[in-house]
C-alpha cells in the first residue's frame, strides 16, 4: 500500500478545509489528524520545530494567540516553552502541518505549493 499523506490540524480551520479539499480533488490518499480529538503528536513537535522554527510554527497572527494573556505570550522564548504552549493550546499551531508520502513536511496551504509537491512525487 502506498504511504499516505497526513494532514494535521483542526477541522473547522478554513486553511485546513482548503488543503483537504485540494488533496481530495487530486485523488491523493490522505489521513486527517484532528488536534482537537486526537491531540497534538508531542513526539513530532521537535521535528516540526526543526523543520519550520517556532516563529513559523506558532501562529502569532491567529485568534488563539491574540486571546492569550500577555504573560503567556511573553513566556514563549524557546522551543521548550513553544512546545508547552502548543500542547496546551493546539489551535496556536499554524495549520495545516502536512507529512507527505515521502516523509517530508510542509506548513500551511497554497494550491501552488501543494501542486509543486504533487509534481515532485
N, C-alpha and C positions, 0 to 999 in steps of 0.2 A: 504494500500500500504506500502511496506517495506521502511524503511528510506534509503535514497540514500547516496552514498559516494560522497563527494565534493572534487574535485581536484582544488587547487588554483595555478595559475602560469601564464606563458606566452606560447603561442602555439609553438613558434619556439625554445624553450629550449629543448635540447636533453634529459635531465633527465625527464622533464615533458612528452615528447613524449614516452619514455620508460615506465614510470609509467602508462600512459593512455593505452598504448598497452597491458601491462601486465594485467591490470584490465579488459580490453575488452576480452582478451583471456580466462580469468577465468569466463566470463559471469556475472561479477558483475556490477550492475546498477550504473552509475556514472553521475555526473553533473560536467561540467567544468566551472570554474570561471576565466575568462581571465582578468588579471590585466590591460592589455592594453585597452581593450574595456569597461570593467565594473568597473575599478578602484580597488584600494585596499580597502577591507572592514574595514574601520577605527575602527568601533565598535568592531572588533575582534582582533585588534592588541594587546590590553592589555592581552588578554587570550593567544595569541601566545607568547608574551614576557614572560609571567609567565611559560608557558609550556617548552619553549626552551631556554630562555635567549637571550639577544640581541647579545651576541658574536657568537651564532649559527645562529640566525635568519637573521642577517645582514651578507651577504656573502662577507667577506673581501678578498676572493681569486678570486672573479669574475671580469670580464671585466669592468662592470659598476663601481665597487668600484675603480678599478685601474685608470679609466678615471676621477674620481673626483679630484678636486684640493686638495692640502694638507690641507688647512684651513677647507674645508668641512669635510674631513676625521677626522681631529683632533677634530672637534666640536661634534662628536658622543661620548658623555661621560656618558650618562644616558638613561633611557628608553624614556624620553620625546624627546631628540634630535634624538634618533634612530627612533622613530615614525615619527617625522617630515621628516627625510631623506627617510624613506620607502614610505611615502605618496607622496613625491616629485619625487622620483626615484624608482618606483616599481621594476625595474629589479635588484635592490640591494638585494632584499629578496631572501634568499636561497629557492630553489624550488625542488619539489612541496611541498606545505603545504597540507596535506590531513586531512579532517574531515571524520572519518569513521562512518559507520551507527550507531554505539553505542555512538557517540559523542566524542570519543577520537581523539587525534591529533597525526600526525606523520610528520616528516620533512625529505625531500629528498627521494630517492628511491633506494632500492636494492631488487632484487627478493626474497631474503631470509627473509628480514624484512616484506615485503608485504605478503609472504606466511604464516609467523607466525601470522600475523593479521587475515588472512583468516581462519586459523585453529582455532583461538580463538573465532570465531563467534558462 
